[in-house]
Amino acid sequence: MACWLLKTEPDDWSWDEQVALGKKSEAWTGVKNAQARNFMRDIKKGDLAFFYHTGDEKRIVGVVKVTKEAYQDPTTDDERWLAVDVAAVEPVAKPVTLKDIKAEPKLAQMALVKNSRLSVQPVTEAEWKLVRKMGGMK
């Protein structure tokens, strides 16, 4: 199982909206960056991802599980763009900010630090465990 980080503007799609769906999954759409799209091709059903609020918040607020692998983004006719379906798994007990992540030397190589604008990015197993710990999760 691979781990990921998915970024969203909370005004477009928030953690609260994701949670309100319960166990129902929702399409993660709107990715319009070639590198992020290529990462979406690698996402598999069952993979977990951090749910990251961008904008003024810049923080990890929850964890989602991928319920459907990459398919054409239903919000566009352009076949190049993909979506995956995700469902809420759990909130982060203490949201982990970008500032917190940048302050942790062990996360200096994390994609979020190196390329913070990328909307879909891989997270290593070590990064996953450390960020979960920082967020008060097991």
N, CA, C and O atoms as CSV, one atom per row, in Angstrom:
chain,resi,resn,atom,element,x,y,z
A,1,MET,N,N,0.843,-1.181,0.000
A,1,MET,CA,C,0.000,0.000,0.000
A,1,MET,C,C,0.890,1.247,0.000
A,1,MET,O,O,1.829,1.359,0.788
A,2,ALA,N,N,0.579,2.157,-0.882
A,2,ALA,CA,C,1.291,3.433,-0.952
A,2,ALA,C,C,0.506,4.491,-0.179
A,2,ALA,O,O,-0.684,4.333,0.091
A,3,CYS,N,N,1.199,5.565,0.166
A,3,CYS,CA,C,0.567,6.678,0.867
A,3,CYS,C,C,0.736,7.952,0.043
A,3,CYS,O,O,1.706,8.102,-0.699
A,4,TRP,N,N,-0.208,8.852,0.184
A,4,TRP,CA,C,-0.272,10.048,-0.643
A,4,TRP,C,C,-0.680,11.255,0.175
A,4,TRP,O,O,-1.054,11.135,1.342
A,5,LEU,N,N,-0.606,12.408,-0.443
A,5,LEU,CA,C,-1.153,13.642,0.108
A,5,LEU,C,C,-1.959,14.286,-1.016
A,5,LEU,O,O,-1.449,14.499,-2.116
A,6,LEU,N,N,-3.221,14.594,-0.727
A,6,LEU,CA,C,-4.121,15.228,-1.684
A,6,LEU,C,C,-4.497,16.600,-1.155
A,6,LEU,O,O,-4.944,16.740,-0.017
A,7,LYS,N,N,-4.312,17.608,-1.993
A,7,LYS,CA,C,-4.554,18.989,-1.563
A,7,LYS,C,C,-5.851,19.528,-2.146
A,7,LYS,O,O,-6.203,19.250,-3.292
A,8,THR,N,N,-6.551,20.306,-1.330
A,8,THR,CA,C,-7.792,20.928,-1.767
A,8,THR,C,C,-7.960,22.296,-1.104
A,8,THR,O,O,-7.530,22.510,0.030
A,9,GLU,N,N,-8.581,23.198,-1.822
A,9,GLU,CA,C,-9.006,24.473,-1.230
A,9,GLU,C,C,-10.242,24.157,-0.394
A,9,GLU,O,O,-11.208,23.612,-0.928
A,10,PRO,N,N,-10.243,24.480,0.894
A,10,PRO,CA,C,-11.403,24.145,1.714
A,10,PRO,C,C,-12.700,24.808,1.243
A,10,PRO,O,O,-13.789,24.331,1.564
A,11,ASP,N,N,-12.591,25.903,0.486
A,11,ASP,CA,C,-13.802,26.527,-0.073
A,11,ASP,C,C,-14.365,25.716,-1.239
A,11,ASP,O,O,-15.553,25.810,-1.544
A,12,ASP,N,N,-13.511,24.916,-1.895
A,12,ASP,CA,C,-13.963,24.073,-3.008
A,12,ASP,C,C,-14.455,22.722,-2.518
A,12,ASP,O,O,-15.519,22.262,-2.931
A,13,TRP,N,N,-13.688,22.080,-1.638
A,13,TRP,CA,C,-14.068,20.792,-1.051
A,13,TRP,C,C,-13.335,20.670,0.275
A,13,TRP,O,O,-12.105,20.621,0.303
A,14,SER,N,N,-14.068,20.623,1.354
A,14,SER,CA,C,-13.457,20.623,2.679
A,14,SER,C,C,-13.513,19.238,3.328
A,14,SER,O,O,-14.239,18.348,2.886
A,15,TRP,N,N,-12.732,19.093,4.374
A,15,TRP,CA,C,-12.756,17.874,5.163
A,15,TRP,C,C,-14.161,17.642,5.726
A,15,TRP,O,O,-14.644,16.510,5.730
A,16,ASP,N,N,-14.809,18.688,6.193
A,16,ASP,CA,C,-16.161,18.546,6.734
A,16,ASP,C,C,-17.123,18.001,5.680
A,16,ASP,O,O,-17.979,17.171,5.990
A,17,GLU,N,N,-16.986,18.463,4.442
A,17,GLU,CA,C,-17.834,17.944,3.365
A,17,GLU,C,C,-17.536,16.476,3.087
A,17,GLU,O,O,-18.447,15.682,2.850
A,18,GLN,N,N,-16.248,16.120,3.120
A,18,GLN,CA,C,-15.875,14.725,2.900
A,18,GLN,C,C,-16.455,13.845,3.995
A,18,GLN,O,O,-17.003,12.779,3.713
A,19,VAL,N,N,-16.338,14.286,5.240
A,19,VAL,CA,C,-16.848,13.519,6.377
A,19,VAL,C,C,-18.371,13.386,6.311
A,19,VAL,O,O,-18.922,12.347,6.676
A,20,ALA,N,N,-19.043,14.428,5.848
A,20,ALA,CA,C,-20.510,14.416,5.770
A,20,ALA,C,C,-21.030,13.307,4.849
A,20,ALA,O,O,-22.179,12.883,4.974
A,21,LEU,N,N,-20.193,12.845,3.936
A,21,LEU,CA,C,-20.593,11.752,3.046
A,21,LEU,C,C,-20.624,10.406,3.752
A,21,LEU,O,O,-21.147,9.432,3.211
A,22,GLY,N,N,-20.069,10.345,4.955
A,22,GLY,CA,C,-19.997,9.073,5.670
A,22,GLY,C,C,-19.072,8.116,4.937
A,22,GLY,O,O,-17.952,8.481,4.580
A,23,LYS,N,N,-19.534,6.898,4.713
A,23,LYS,CA,C,-18.708,5.896,4.040
A,23,LYS,C,C,-18.749,6.037,2.525
A,23,LYS,O,O,-17.999,5.370,1.812
A,24,LYS,N,N,-19.623,6.902,2.039
A,24,LYS,CA,C,-19.727,7.119,0.595
A,24,LYS,C,C,-18.476,7.855,0.106
A,24,LYS,O,O,-17.995,8.789,0.748
A,25,SER,N,N,-17.975,7.421,-1.023
A,25,SER,CA,C,-16.780,8.074,-1.566
A,25,SER,C,C,-17.167,9.191,-2.524
A,25,SER,O,O,-18.304,9.286,-2.985
A,26,GLU,N,N,-16.180,10.028,-2.804
A,26,GLU,CA,C,-16.375,11.186,-3.682
A,26,GLU,C,C,-15.197,11.249,-4.643
A,26,GLU,O,O,-14.076,10.884,-4.290
A,27,ALA,N,N,-15.457,11.716,-5.860
A,27,ALA,CA,C,-14.398,11.869,-6.851
A,27,ALA,C,C,-13.472,13.017,-6.463
A,27,ALA,O,O,-13.926,14.109,-6.120
A,28,TRP,N,N,-12.175,12.756,-6.521
A,28,TRP,CA,C,-11.159,13.796,-6.305
A,28,TRP,C,C,-10.837,14.333,-7.687
A,28,TRP,O,O,-10.087,13.714,-8.443
A,29,THR,N,N,-11.398,15.472,-8.013
A,29,THR,CA,C,-11.325,16.016,-9.368
A,29,THR,C,C,-10.529,17.318,-9.402
A,29,THR,O,O,-10.092,17.833,-8.373
A,30,GLY,N,N,-10.356,17.831,-10.619
A,30,GLY,CA,C,-9.778,19.153,-10.790
A,30,GLY,C,C,-8.271,19.207,-10.843
A,30,GLY,O,O,-7.700,20.298,-10.845
A,31,VAL,N,N,-7.604,18.062,-10.887
A,31,VAL,CA,C,-6.139,18.054,-10.955
A,31,VAL,C,C,-5.735,18.420,-12.379
A,31,VAL,O,O,-6.070,17.713,-13.329
A,32,LYS,N,N,-5.017,19.524,-12.520
A,32,LYS,CA,C,-4.629,20.013,-13.847
A,32,LYS,C,C,-3.122,20.254,-13.948
A,32,LYS,O,O,-2.675,21.214,-14.576
A,33,ASN,N,N,-2.363,19.382,-13.331
A,33,ASN,CA,C,-0.907,19.445,-13.395
A,33,ASN,C,C,-0.440,18.072,-13.868
A,33,ASN,O,O,-0.866,17.051,-13.329
A,34,ALA,N,N,0.433,18.044,-14.872
A,34,ALA,CA,C,0.856,16.770,-15.460
A,34,ALA,C,C,1.546,15.858,-14.449
A,34,ALA,O,O,1.297,14.653,-14.436
A,35,GLN,N,N,2.405,16.416,-13.605
A,35,GLN,CA,C,3.098,15.588,-12.625
A,35,GLN,C,C,2.113,15.010,-11.607
A,35,GLN,O,O,2.208,13.835,-11.252
A,36,ALA,N,N,1.168,15.830,-11.137
A,36,ALA,CA,C,0.150,15.358,-10.199
A,36,ALA,C,C,-0.717,14.285,-10.866
A,36,ALA,O,O,-1.047,13.277,-10.240
A,37,ARG,N,N,-1.083,14.497,-12.124
A,37,ARG,CA,C,-1.864,13.497,-12.862
A,37,ARG,C,C,-1.103,12.183,-12.954
A,37,ARG,O,O,-1.685,11.113,-12.782
A,38,ASN,N,N,0.187,12.259,-13.222
A,38,ASN,CA,C,0.985,11.036,-13.319
A,38,ASN,C,C,1.010,10.296,-11.984
A,38,ASN,O,O,0.975,9.066,-11.961
A,39,PHE,N,N,1.068,11.020,-10.886
A,39,PHE,CA,C,0.989,10.377,-9.579
A,39,PHE,C,C,-0.376,9.715,-9.400
A,39,PHE,O,O,-0.470,8.633,-8.820
A,40,MET,N,N,-1.438,10.363,-9.897
A,40,MET,CA,C,-2.784,9.782,-9.764
A,40,MET,C,C,-2.862,8.427,-10.460
A,40,MET,O,O,-3.589,7.540,-10.012
A,41,ARG,N,N,-2.126,8.264,-11.543
A,41,ARG,CA,C,-2.099,6.964,-12.249
A,41,ARG,C,C,-1.547,5.864,-11.357
A,41,ARG,O,O,-1.901,4.696,-11.516
A,42,ASP,N,N,-0.679,6.232,-10.417
A,42,ASP,CA,C,-0.032,5.262,-9.534
A,42,ASP,C,C,-0.865,4.928,-8.297
A,42,ASP,O,O,-0.575,3.953,-7.604
A,43,ILE,N,N,-1.874,5.710,-8.019
A,43,ILE,CA,C,-2.708,5.494,-6.835
A,43,ILE,C,C,-3.569,4.248,-7.048
A,43,ILE,O,O,-4.194,4.077,-8.095
A,44,LYS,N,N,-3.584,3.389,-6.038
A,44,LYS,CA,C,-4.332,2.130,-6.104
A,44,LYS,C,C,-5.461,2.106,-5.086
A,44,LYS,O,O,-5.404,2.773,-4.053
A,45,LYS,N,N,-6.476,1.332,-5.397
A,45,LYS,CA,C,-7.586,1.136,-4.472
A,45,LYS,C,C,-7.029,0.612,-3.153
A,45,LYS,O,O,-6.238,-0.331,-3.132
A,46,GLY,N,N,-7.449,1.232,-2.055
A,46,GLY,CA,C,-6.975,0.840,-0.731
A,46,GLY,C,C,-5.853,1.707,-0.208
A,46,GLY,O,O,-5.575,1.696,0.991
A,47,ASP,N,N,-5.191,2.472,-1.092
A,47,ASP,CA,C,-4.153,3.391,-0.634
A,47,ASP,C,C,-4.764,4.447,0.277
A,47,ASP,O,O,-5.944,4.777,0.158
A,48,LEU,N,N,-3.950,4.971,1.186
A,48,LEU,CA,C,-4.384,6.036,2.088
A,48,LEU,C,C,-3.731,7.347,1.686
A,48,LEU,O,O,-2.647,7.365,1.103
A,49,ALA,N,N,-4.408,8.445,2.007
A,49,ALA,CA,C,-3.871,9.768,1.686
A,49,ALA,C,C,-4.213,10.753,2.793
A,49,ALA,O,O,-5.281,10.695,3.403
A,50,PHE,N,N,-3.277,11.656,3.031
A,50,PHE,CA,C,-3.576,12.782,3.894
A,50,PHE,C,C,-4.466,13.746,3.124
A,50,PHE,O,O,-4.256,13.973,1.932
A,51,PHE,N,N,-5.445,14.307,3.793
A,51,PHE,CA,C,-6.361,15.302,3.239
A,51,PHE,C,C,-5.830,16.651,3.710
A,51,PHE,O,O,-5.846,16.951,4.904
A,52,TYR,N,N,-5.361,17.458,2.765
A,52,TYR,CA,C,-4.645,18.692,3.080
A,52,TYR,C,C,-5.441,19.906,2.623
A,52,TYR,O,O,-5.800,20.015,1.451
A,53,HIS,N,N,-5.715,20.814,3.548
A,53,HIS,CA,C,-6.362,22.082,3.203
A,53,HIS,C,C,-5.300,23.096,2.794
A,53,HIS,O,O,-4.347,23.333,3.535
A,54,THR,N,N,-5.463,23.688,1.625
A,54,THR,CA,C,-4.550,24.719,1.143
A,54,THR,C,C,-5.063,26.088,1.583
A,54,THR,O,O,-5.781,26.202,2.576
A,55,GLY,N,N,-4.688,27.123,0.837
A,55,GLY,CA,C,-5.161,28.476,1.146
A,55,GLY,C,C,-4.557,28.992,2.432
A,55,GLY,O,O,-3.368,28.802,2.692
A,56,ASP,N,N,-5.375,29.643,3.234
A,56,ASP,CA,C,-4.901,30.225,4.487
A,56,ASP,C,C,-4.552,29.160,5.529
A,56,ASP,O,O,-3.740,29.412,6.419
A,57,GLU,N,N,-5.154,27.978,5.426
A,57,GLU,CA,C,-4.942,26.945,6.450
A,57,GLU,C,C,-3.604,26.237,6.310
A,57,GLU,O,O,-2.840,26.170,7.273
A,58,LYS,N,N,-3.310,25.712,5.140
A,58,LYS,CA,C,-2.058,24.972,4.882
A,58,LYS,C,C,-1.798,23.938,5.971
A,58,LYS,O,O,-0.834,24.040,6.730
A,59,ARG,N,N,-2.692,22.924,6.034
A,59,ARG,CA,C,-2.543,21.909,7.071
A,59,ARG,C,C,-3.231,20.602,6.692
A,59,ARG,O,O,-4.199,20.577,5.934
A,60,ILE,N,N,-2.698,19.529,7.244
A,60,ILE,CA,C,-3.292,18.206,7.090
A,60,ILE,C,C,-4.393,18.087,8.133
A,60,ILE,O,O,-4.167,18.302,9.324
A,61,VAL,N,N,-5.599,17.739,7.663
A,61,VAL,CA,C,-6.743,17.704,8.582
A,61,VAL,C,C,-7.394,16.330,8.697
A,61,VAL,O,O,-8.210,16.109,9.592
A,62,GLY,N,N,-7.044,15.404,7.805
A,62,GLY,CA,C,-7.668,14.091,7.868
A,62,GLY,C,C,-6.963,13.074,7.003
A,62,GLY,O,O,-5.962,13.363,6.347
A,63,VAL,N,N,-7.521,11.860,7.021
A,63,VAL,CA,C,-7.024,10.755,6.210
A,63,VAL,C,C,-8.194,10.188,5.415
A,63,VAL,O,O,-9.282,9.972,5.947
A,64,VAL,N,N,-7.945,9.952,4.120
A,64,VAL,CA,C,-8.939,9.328,3.252
A,64,VAL,C,C,-8.370,8.035,2.688
A,64,VAL,O,O,-7.158,7.821,2.666
A,65,LYS,N,N,-9.278,7.182,2.234
A,65,LYS,CA,C,-8.900,5.917,1.603
A,65,LYS,C,C,-9.388,5.943,0.164
A,65,LYS,O,O,-10.508,6.374,-0.110
A,66,VAL,N,N,-8.553,5.485,-0.746
A,66,VAL,CA,C,-8.920,5.437,-2.159
A,66,VAL,C,C,-9.867,4.261,-2.372
A,66,VAL,O,O,-9.556,3.125,-2.012
A,67,THR,N,N,-11.022,4.547,-2.959
A,67,THR,CA,C,-12.029,3.509,-3.196
A,67,THR,C,C,-12.162,3.158,-4.680
A,67,THR,O,O,-12.770,2.147,-5.031
A,68,LYS,N,N,-11.588,4.002,-5.550
A,68,LYS,CA,C,-11.611,3.723,-6.992
A,68,LYS,C,C,-10.363,4.325,-7.614
A,68,LYS,O,O,-10.035,5.489,-7.383
A,69,GLU,N,N,-9.673,3.516,-8.407
A,69,GLU,CA,C,-8.437,3.962,-9.048
A,69,GLU,C,C,-8.728,4.955,-10.171
A,69,GLU,O,O,-9.881,5.197,-10.527
A,70,ALA,N,N,-7.669,5.515,-10.710
A,70,ALA,CA,C,-7.745,6.605,-11.690
A,70,ALA,C,C,-8.666,6.310,-12.873
A,70,ALA,O,O,-8.645,5.226,-13.456
A,71,TYR,N,N,-9.467,7.309,-13.200
A,71,TYR,CA,C,-10.358,7.286,-14.365
A,71,TYR,C,C,-10.478,8.727,-14.856
A,71,TYR,O,O,-10.049,9.660,-14.177
A,72,GLN,N,N,-11.065,8.899,-16.038
A,72,GLN,CA,C,-11.159,10.250,-16.585
A,72,GLN,C,C,-11.952,11.160,-15.654
A,72,GLN,O,O,-13.033,10.800,-15.189
A,73,ASP,N,N,-11.407,12.331,-15.392
A,73,ASP,CA,C,-12.049,13.326,-14.539
A,73,ASP,C,C,-13.417,13.671,-15.140
A,73,ASP,O,O,-13.485,14.152,-16.271
A,74,PRO,N,N,-14.508,13.431,-14.397
A,74,PRO,CA,C,-15.844,13.687,-14.931
A,74,PRO,C,C,-16.177,15.177,-15.083
A,74,PRO,O,O,-17.210,15.519,-15.658
A,75,THR,N,N,-15.326,16.052,-14.582
A,75,THR,CA,C,-15.600,17.484,-14.688
A,75,THR,C,C,-15.025,18.098,-15.962
A,75,THR,O,O,-15.142,19.305,-16.175
A,76,THR,N,N,-14.401,17.270,-16.815
A,76,THR,CA,C,-13.827,17.773,-18.062
A,76,THR,C,C,-13.948,16.734,-19.164
A,76,THR,O,O,-13.996,15.532,-18.901
A,77,ASP,N,N,-13.998,17.213,-20.410
A,77,ASP,CA,C,-14.004,16.306,-21.564
A,77,ASP,C,C,-12.592,15.950,-22.009
A,77,ASP,O,O,-12.407,15.103,-22.883
A,78,ASP,N,N,-11.609,16.590,-21.417
A,78,ASP,CA,C,-10.212,16.363,-21.775
A,78,ASP,C,C,-9.747,15.045,-21.158
A,78,ASP,O,O,-9.657,14.927,-19.936
A,79,GLU,N,N,-9.457,14.074,-21.986
A,79,GLU,CA,C,-9.099,12.730,-21.523
A,79,GLU,C,C,-7.770,12.664,-20.776
A,79,GLU,O,O,-7.468,11.652,-20.144
A,80,ARG,N,N,-6.989,13.712,-20.839
A,80,ARG,CA,C,-5.695,13.706,-20.141
A,80,ARG,C,C,-5.852,13.759,-18.630
A,80,ARG,O,O,-4.978,13.281,-17.906
A,81,TRP,N,N,-6.946,14.330,-18.138
A,81,TRP,CA,C,-7.082,14.585,-16.703
A,81,TRP,C,C,-7.838,13.471,-16.007
A,81,TRP,O,O,-8.821,12.945,-16.529
A,82,LEU,N,N,-7.367,13.119,-14.823
A,82,LEU,CA,C,-7.871,11.969,-14.090
A,82,LEU,C,C,-8.470,12.358,-12.745
A,82,LEU,O,O,-8.253,13.454,-12.229
A,83,ALA,N,N,-9.224,11.426,-12.205
A,83,ALA,CA,C,-9.777,11.548,-10.856
A,83,ALA,C,C,-9.628,10.191,-10.172
A,83,ALA,O,O,-9.480,9.169,-10.843
A,84,VAL,N,N,-9.667,10.181,-8.859
A,84,VAL,CA,C,-9.786,8.963,-8.064
A,84,VAL,C,C,-10.915,9.212,-7.074
A,84,VAL,O,O,-11.227,10.363,-6.766
A,85,ASP,N,N,-11.521,8.157,-6.581
A,85,ASP,CA,C,-12.556,8.302,-5.562
A,85,ASP,C,C,-11.944,8.035,-4.198
A,85,ASP,O,O,-11.131,7.126,-4.032
A,86,VAL,N,N,-12.354,8.851,-3.216
A,86,VAL,CA,C,-11.848,8.701,-1.853
A,86,VAL,C,C,-12.994,8.783,-0.854
A,86,VAL,O,O,-14.026,9.402,-1.112
A,87,ALA,N,N,-12.787,8.144,0.289
A,87,ALA,CA,C,-13.751,8.200,1.390
A,87,ALA,C,C,-13.001,8.557,2.674
A,87,ALA,O,O,-11.853,8.153,2.862
A,88,ALA,N,N,-13.647,9.305,3.543
A,88,ALA,CA,C,-13.038,9.705,4.812
A,88,ALA,C,C,-12.764,8.478,5.671
A,88,ALA,O,O,-13.577,7.556,5.741
A,89,VAL,N,N,-11.601,8.483,6.326
A,89,VAL,CA,C,-11.229,7.420,7.252
A,89,VAL,C,C,-11.219,7.960,8.677
A,89,VAL,O,O,-11.895,7.427,9.556
A,90,GLU,N,N,-10.440,9.029,8.899
A,90,GLU,CA,C,-10.343,9.587,10.242
A,90,GLU,C,C,-9.801,11.006,10.191
A,90,GLU,O,O,-9.031,11.354,9.297
A,91,PRO,N,N,-10.206,11.817,11.151
A,91,PRO,CA,C,-9.628,13.161,11.239
A,91,PRO,C,C,-8.253,13.094,11.893
A,91,PRO,O,O,-7.926,12.124,12.577
A,92,VAL,N,N,-7.470,14.111,11.681
A,92,VAL,CA,C,-6.208,14.259,12.395
A,92,VAL,C,C,-6.551,14.921,13.728
A,92,VAL,O,O,-7.171,15.984,13.753
A,93,ALA,N,N,-6.151,14.300,14.827
A,93,ALA,CA,C,-6.487,14.818,16.150
A,93,ALA,C,C,-6.002,16.259,16.333
A,93,ALA,O,O,-6.721,17.105,16.865
A,94,LYS,N,N,-4.781,16.521,15.886
A,94,LYS,CA,C,-4.204,17.868,15.948
A,94,LYS,C,C,-3.697,18.179,14.539
A,94,LYS,O,O,-2.657,17.659,14.137
A,95,PRO,N,N,-4.416,19.024,13.777
A,95,PRO,CA,C,-3.976,19.304,12.402
A,95,PRO,C,C,-2.487,19.656,12.343
A,95,PRO,O,O,-1.968,20.386,13.187
A,96,VAL,N,N,-1.825,19.122,11.335
A,96,VAL,CA,C,-0.390,19.321,11.150
A,96,VAL,C,C,-0.199,20.368,10.056
A,96,VAL,O,O,-0.564,20.148,8.901
A,97,THR,N,N,0.372,21.497,10.431
A,97,THR,CA,C,0.531,22.608,9.485
A,97,THR,C,C,1.780,22.436,8.627
A,97,THR,O,O,2.693,21.682,8.964
A,98,LEU,N,N,1.793,23.149,7.521
A,98,LEU,CA,C,2.975,23.186,6.672
A,98,LEU,C,C,4.165,23.709,7.476
A,98,LEU,O,O,5.286,23.223,7.325
A,99,LYS,N,N,3.917,24.686,8.317
A,99,LYS,CA,C,4.973,25.243,9.171
A,99,LYS,C,C,5.553,24.154,10.084
A,99,LYS,O,O,6.770,24.062,10.247
A,100,ASP,N,N,4.670,23.323,10.683
A,100,ASP,CA,C,5.123,22.218,11.537
A,100,ASP,C,C,5.991,21.243,10.748
A,100,ASP,O,O,7.032,20.791,11.225
A,101,ILE,N,N,5.549,20.930,9.542
A,101,ILE,CA,C,6.269,19.976,8.695
A,101,ILE,C,C,7.634,20.534,8.305
A,101,ILE,O,O,8.634,19.819,8.359
A,102,LYS,N,N,7.679,21.795,7.917
A,102,LYS,CA,C,8.950,22.413,7.536
A,102,LYS,C,C,9.911,22.533,8.716
A,102,LYS,O,O,11.127,22.573,8.525
A,103,ALA,N,N,9.376,22.590,9.930
A,103,ALA,CA,C,10.211,22.708,11.127
A,103,ALA,C,C,10.802,21.369,11.569
A,103,ALA,O,O,11.696,21.335,12.415
A,104,GLU,N,N,10.317,20.287,11.013
A,104,GLU,CA,C,10.790,18.950,11.387
A,104,GLU,C,C,11.886,18.506,10.423
A,104,GLU,O,O,11.598,18.217,9.262
A,105,PRO,N,N,13.150,18.446,10.884
A,105,PRO,CA,C,14.261,18.084,10.001
A,105,PRO,C,C,14.088,16.739,9.287
A,105,PRO,O,O,14.555,16.571,8.160
A,106,LYS,N,N,13.424,15.792,9.933
A,106,LYS,CA,C,13.225,14.471,9.325
A,106,LYS,C,C,12.280,14.531,8.121
A,106,LYS,O,O,12.190,13.568,7.360
A,107,LEU,N,N,11.578,15.650,7.942
A,107,LEU,CA,C,10.647,15.797,6.817
A,107,LEU,C,C,11.184,16.747,5.745
A,107,LEU,O,O,10.431,17.182,4.873
A,108,ALA,N,N,12.446,17.063,5.801
A,108,ALA,CA,C,13.044,18.025,4.861
A,108,ALA,C,C,12.956,17.570,3.404
A,108,ALA,O,O,12.947,18.405,2.501
A,109,GLN,N,N,12.892,16.266,3.165
A,109,GLN,CA,C,12.814,15.746,1.797
A,109,GLN,C,C,11.384,15.442,1.357
A,109,GLN,O,O,11.169,14.982,0.235
A,110,MET,N,N,10.417,15.690,2.214
A,110,MET,CA,C,9.021,15.419,1.881
A,110,MET,C,C,8.594,16.268,0.687
A,110,MET,O,O,8.961,17.438,0.589
A,111,ALA,N,N,7.826,15.681,-0.208
A,111,ALA,CA,C,7.367,16.395,-1.406
A,111,ALA,C,C,6.663,17.693,-1.038
A,111,ALA,O,O,6.800,18.686,-1.753
A,112,LEU,N,N,5.920,17.711,0.049
A,112,LEU,CA,C,5.211,18.918,0.475
A,112,LEU,C,C,6.178,20.057,0.770
A,112,LEU,O,O,5.833,21.224,0.583
A,113,VAL,N,N,7.369,19.736,1.222
A,113,VAL,CA,C,8.391,20.745,1.512
A,113,VAL,C,C,9.119,21.136,0.223
A,113,VAL,O,O,9.373,22.316,-0.017
A,114,LYS,N,N,9.447,20.157,-0.591
A,114,LYS,CA,C,10.245,20.388,-1.799
A,114,LYS,C,C,9.426,21.006,-2.941
A,114,LYS,O,O,9.949,21.796,-3.729
A,115,ASN,N,N,8.138,20.641,-3.024
A,115,ASN,CA,C,7.280,21.114,-4.108
A,115,ASN,C,C,5.880,21.334,-3.554
A,115,ASN,O,O,4.953,20.591,-3.879
A,116,SER,N,N,5.729,22.347,-2.726
A,116,SER,CA,C,4.481,22.554,-1.981
A,116,SER,C,C,3.278,22.867,-2.865
A,116,SER,O,O,2.143,22.779,-2.396
A,117,ARG,N,N,3.490,23.225,-4.116
A,117,ARG,CA,C,2.360,23.561,-4.989
A,117,ARG,C,C,1.716,22.334,-5.641
A,117,ARG,O,O,0.613,22.437,-6.179
A,118,LEU,N,N,2.375,21.192,-5.601
A,118,LEU,CA,C,1.876,19.986,-6.250
A,118,LEU,C,C,0.647,19.455,-5.505
A,118,LEU,O,O,0.709,19.229,-4.297
A,119,SER,N,N,-0.464,19.256,-6.215
A,119,SER,CA,C,-1.738,18.914,-5.567
A,119,SER,C,C,-1.907,17.437,-5.230
A,119,SER,O,O,-2.745,17.089,-4.398
A,120,VAL,N,N,-1.134,16.574,-5.854
A,120,VAL,CA,C,-1.136,15.143,-5.550
A,120,VAL,C,C,0.321,14.746,-5.426
A,120,VAL,O,O,1.110,14.965,-6.345
A,121,GLN,N,N,0.682,14.159,-4.287
A,121,GLN,CA,C,2.088,13.842,-4.078
A,121,GLN,C,C,2.253,12.591,-3.241
A,121,GLN,O,O,1.425,12.299,-2.378
A,122,PRO,N,N,3.326,11.847,-3.497
A,122,PRO,CA,C,3.584,10.654,-2.697
A,122,PRO,C,C,4.112,11.027,-1.319
A,122,PRO,O,O,4.716,12.081,-1.124
A,123,VAL,N,N,3.866,10.129,-0.371
A,123,VAL,CA,C,4.366,10.276,0.994
A,123,VAL,C,C,5.052,8.952,1.335
A,123,VAL,O,O,4.453,7.887,1.188
A,124,THR,N,N,6.299,9.015,1.787
A,124,THR,CA,C,6.994,7.781,2.148
A,124,THR,C,C,6.399,7.203,3.429
A,124,THR,O,O,5.685,7.883,4.166
A,125,GLU,N,N,6.708,5.939,3.672
A,125,GLU,CA,C,6.207,5.287,4.884
A,125,GLU,C,C,6.723,5.995,6.137
A,125,GLU,O,O,5.972,6.190,7.092
A,126,ALA,N,N,7.995,6.378,6.137
A,126,ALA,CA,C,8.568,7.079,7.302
A,126,ALA,C,C,7.890,8.431,7.506
A,126,ALA,O,O,7.583,8.807,8.637
A,127,GLU,N,N,7.652,9.172,6.406
A,127,GLU,CA,C,6.963,10.467,6.503
A,127,GLU,C,C,5.544,10.271,7.033
A,127,GLU,O,O,5.081,11.020,7.893
A,128,TRP,N,N,4.864,9.253,6.506
A,128,TRP,CA,C,3.490,8.949,6.919
A,128,TRP,C,C,3.426,8.734,8.437
A,128,TRP,O,O,2.593,9.321,9.127
A,129,LYS,N,N,4.313,7.888,8.931
A,129,LYS,CA,C,4.311,7.575,10.362
A,129,LYS,C,C,4.624,8.804,11.207
A,129,LYS,O,O,3.975,9.033,12.228
A,130,LEU,N,N,5.589,9.581,10.804
A,130,LEU,CA,C,5.972,10.770,11.574
A,130,LEU,C,C,4.871,11.826,11.577
A,130,LEU,O,O,4.576,12.408,12.621
A,131,VAL,N,N,4.262,12.077,10.422
A,131,VAL,CA,C,3.190,13.079,10.355
A,131,VAL,C,C,1.997,12.615,11.182
A,131,VAL,O,O,1.377,13.420,11.877
A,132,ARG,N,N,1.675,11.347,11.116
A,132,ARG,CA,C,0.577,10.818,11.958
A,132,ARG,C,C,0.889,11.046,13.439
A,132,ARG,O,O,0.017,11.452,14.207
A,133,LYS,N,N,2.126,10.783,13.828
A,133,LYS,CA,C,2.530,10.991,15.226
A,133,LYS,C,C,2.403,12.473,15.589
A,133,LYS,O,O,1.895,12.811,16.658
A,134,MET,N,N,2.862,13.349,14.702
A,134,MET,CA,C,2.760,14.796,14.939
A,134,MET,C,C,1.303,15.223,15.098
A,134,MET,O,O,1.006,16.163,15.835
A,135,GLY,N,N,0.396,14.532,14.404
A,135,GLY,CA,C,-1.016,14.854,14.458
A,135,GLY,C,C,-1.774,14.150,15.569
A,135,GLY,O,O,-3.000,14.235,15.642
A,136,GLY,N,N,-1.042,13.453,16.439
A,136,GLY,CA,C,-1.697,12.783,17.566
A,136,GLY,C,C,-2.436,11.523,17.178
A,136,GLY,O,O,-3.390,11.123,17.846
A,137,MET,N,N,-1.996,10.894,16.094
A,137,MET,CA,C,-2.656,9.668,15.609
A,137,MET,C,C,-1.748,8.470,15.868
A,137,MET,O,O,-0.534,8.617,16.002
A,138,LYS,N,N,-2.341,7.298,15.936
A,138,LYS,CA,C,-1.570,6.060,16.100
A,138,LYS,C,C,-1.096,5.548,14.770
A,138,LYS,O,O,-0.430,4.515,14.707
